[in-house]
Amino acid sequence: MNLRLLEYVVAICEEGSISAAARRLHLTQPTLSRQVHELERRLGTPLFEREGRGMVPTSAGRALVARATTVLAEARAALDDVRLAAEGLAGRLTVTFAGSGINGPLGGALGRLRREMPRVELSLVESFNDAEMSGGVLDGRFDIAVQRLPTRDPRLVARSWWREPLSLFLPAAHPLAHGAGAVPLTALGRVPLVVWPREVSPHSYDEIIALCDHAGVTPRIGAEGRSVQTVLALVAAGFGAAVMSDSHRALRRVGVRARPLEGTSTTLHMVWRANDGNPLLERFRSVLTTLATGDPAGSVD
């Protein structure tokens, strides 16, 4: 039984006559009558009976109409889902993101995406390991990553999305915390550093060591933390200072003050598989790019 026959049965039931249903369906009355009679023959039971000048469904007809209404609604919904998916307006998208990004524009952007694309199921995975994020995109666990330091791989596309300063988060009682403006890179040699363990976030760890090398200072590791909250708690407790993206100011940790680190910035990148032609992913990237109000940089290979 095809959907067209179900539409015929529902139309006759709703219109109350073969002639009215035929007009609604843009068919001739004999054609519709012949189709219904053939369906009744195949089912072995009448679906309609005459009542006055109209037609009413039999008990078998009512049972078929009830089921047909649901089937036709599901079929229309399926077509809508296909159309929306093809237009990038429906489906499921798994997004992995750097913990540093969610305190900045990424949180607001994801919130707007959720409101503006309600048919899209967003699965969000936080990560502090850049290599794991890029690797997860490569092996298909994630559709897209929003991360600071993407892995360079010809199978990946990495596009700069948002740039912000790096800041030095200091214990509130430290002398450097009370100045105005940016602190020079050489300040990294004047205070112990609270860092991510290298095995947890090798790229972030190496970036901080590189900043120290550039400043010509030897880093002193005061403590290590495996989450932003732990790092800031260690800073507040006086174990040292932490180099993090400026957006972490939004956490307003008591006992911690932040000052921009002179001449530095960090960039969040959108990273996806080069051969992924998913329309939903393309629309997600487009919306995310439109929502960005920071300093966009170009693409990186």
N, C-alpha and C positions, 0 to 999 in steps of 0.2 A: 504494500500500500504506500503510495507516494503522498507527499504533503499536499499536492494539488487536490486530491480527492478529499482529504480532511478539510481543506478550505471550503469545498463545495458543500459538505455536510453541515459545517458550522454556519455557512451563509444561509442555507435553507432554513435551518432552525431559527436563526436570528431574524430573518426577513418574513418568515411565516408562509412563503409560497415559492414555487419553482420559478414563476415569472419574475418576481421581485429579486430573487437571488440571482437569476440569469442577468438581469440588468446590472446589478452590483458587480458581477464578475465579468461583465462584457462578453457574455456568451449568448448563443441563441438558446431559446427554451428547449427545443428538441435535443440539442447537444447535451445540456445539463441533465435532462431527464434520462437520456441514454447512459450517461456516466454513472448516475446514481443507481439505476436499475442494474447495471453491470456489477457495481459494488455490492448491492444487496444479493445478487446471485452468487457472488464469490463468498460472501459471509453466510449465506444460507438462511437469511432472516430479513424481514422488512425493517427499514430504518425509519420510515415515515408513514403516516396514515392521514387520510383526508378528514378534515373537520370543517364543516361548512364549505367555504370557498378557499380555504387555506390548507396548509400542511402542518402537522405537529409530529414530533418525534415519538416513536414507540419507546418502550423500556430499553430495548437494545440500542435504539437511536440516541436516547439520552445518555446511556453509558458511553457510547462512542463520542458524542459531542463533548462530554466532560473531559474525557482523555485527550481528544483532539485539540481542545482549547489550550491545554497545558503544553502539548507537543508543539503546537504552532508558536506559542509564546517562547518556548525554549529555542526553537529554530530561529526566530527573529533575534533573540538575545545572542545566539551563537554567531549570527551574521554581524551583529553590532560589535561583538567582541573581536571578530576577525578584522573588521574595518578599523576599529580603534587601535588594535595591535599594529596593523599595517601603517597607521598614521603616527605611531609612537605615543599613543594616549592611554594605553592599557597594557597590563602584563606585570611581570615581576622583575625587579632589578636589585641586585645585591651590591651594595656600596661599602667598601672598606675605607676607613679614614684615619688620619693621624689624630691622636688625642689633642695635639696642639691646635688643630684646625677648628674643632668644634666650639671653642670659646670665641672664635672670631666670626667671620662672615659665613662660614659653612653652616653653623647652626641655624642662622636666619634663612639661609638659602634652602636648606632641607625643609624647614617649616613651610616656606612659601611653595615649594614643590609639592608638598603633601596636600596643601590646600588647593593648588591650581591643577593638580593631576590626581584627583581622588580615585581614579580607576587603576592607578599604579600602586602595586604593593612594594614598598621600599623595605628591604632587609638591610639593616645597618650593622656593620661589624667594626668595632674600634680596635686599633692595633698601634703598638709603639715600635714596631719593627718594620722599617722601610723595605728590607729585602723580602720579608714575608708577604707584604702587601703586593709588591710587584710580582712575586712568584705566584701568589694566589690568583692574580689576573691572568697570568700566563697559563696556569693549569685549569682555569675555568671556574674556580671556586667563587671568584668575584667578577662582576661585570666591569667595574671601574674602581679605581683607587684615587683618593684625594690625599696626596702625601707630599712630604717635603723633599725627599731625596730618592727619586725613582731609579730603579736599576736600568742601566743602558742595555737595550736588547733590540735587535732589528725587528722582532716580532711585536714590539710594543710601540705605541705612540704616546709621548708625554708632552703635554701642553701646559705652559705656565698659566696659572689662573689668578693667583692673589699674592701680592708681595707686601710684607710688613717688616718693621724693624725687629732686630733682636734686642733684648733688654737684659740687663744684669739685675737679678732679683737678690736683694741683700737683706741681711738681718737689720731690723729697724734701728738697732743701736749702733750699727757700724758707721764710722765716720763718712764713708762714701755714700751712705744712704741719705745724707742731709744736704748734699749739694744740689745745684740746679743744672738743668740741661743734661747733655750726654756725657758719659764717662769715656775716657780713652781706652783703647784696647789694652794698654799697659796696665790698666787696673786689674786685669785678670791675674797679674803676678802679685797683687797686694792683698789677696784674700784667698783662703782655701776654696775649692770648688766642689759643689754637690752635683754629681753627674749621674747619667744612666749607666748601668753596667754595660760594658761593651758587648757582652753576649746577648743582651736584651735589645739594644739599639746601636749596632756598630756604626752606622752612618752618623747618627747624632753625636756619639762619643768622639768619632774621628773629626767631625766638624769643629768641636770645641778645642780639641788638641791642635788642629790646624790654625785656629784663631790665635792660640797662644804662641805657636811657632811664628806666625806672621807678626805678632807684637814683640817677638824676641824675649819672651818670658817663659819660665819653666812652670808648668802647672803643678799645683799641689792639690791632691784629691783629699777633700775633707770627709766625704761620705758618698754613698751611692743610694739611689732610690729607684724603685721599679714602677712608680706611678707618679703622676703630677702632684697628687695630694701629699705623698710621702716626701718628695723632693722639697716642696714648699714648707712642710712641717719641719724638715731638717734645717732648712734655711732659717725659719723662725726660731728654732732652738739654738742657733748660733754655730752650726757646724760649717758654715761657709755660704758662698753665693752660688746661684745657678744661672746659666745662660739659657734663656728660653724665648720663644716668640712673645712679642709685646702683648698679644691678645690675652695672655694669661693674667694680666692685670684684672680682668673681669672677675676672677675668682676672689679678689679682695681678701687675701689671707692676712689675718691679724698677725702683726709682728714682722711683716715683710714689706719692703719698699722696693720699687723698681725704677731703674733709670735706663734710658736708651744707651745702647752700646755703640759708640761712635763709628760711623762708616760701615755698619753691618746691616744686613737684611736677610730675610728668609722668604722663600717662595713655596707656595702650595701648587702642586701640579695635578692635573687630571691625567690619569694613565689608563689606557685601554688597549685591547688587542687590535693590532693593525688590520686583521682580516674580519673583524666583527662588524657586520652590516646591520645589526639589530636597529630598526627604526626608533624603538624606545630609547636605546642608548644614545642615538644621535640627537633626539629631542632633549634628553636629560642634559647632555653636554651643552646644547644650545641655550637652554633655560639657565643653566648654571653660569654660562658665560655672560648672558644678559644681566643676571642678578649681580655680577661682580661690579663693585664700584671702586675697587682699588686700582693699583698701577699694573695693568696687564703687561706681561712680557710676551715675547714670541714663542715659537715652538722650539723644542730641543729634540735632537734625534734620539 
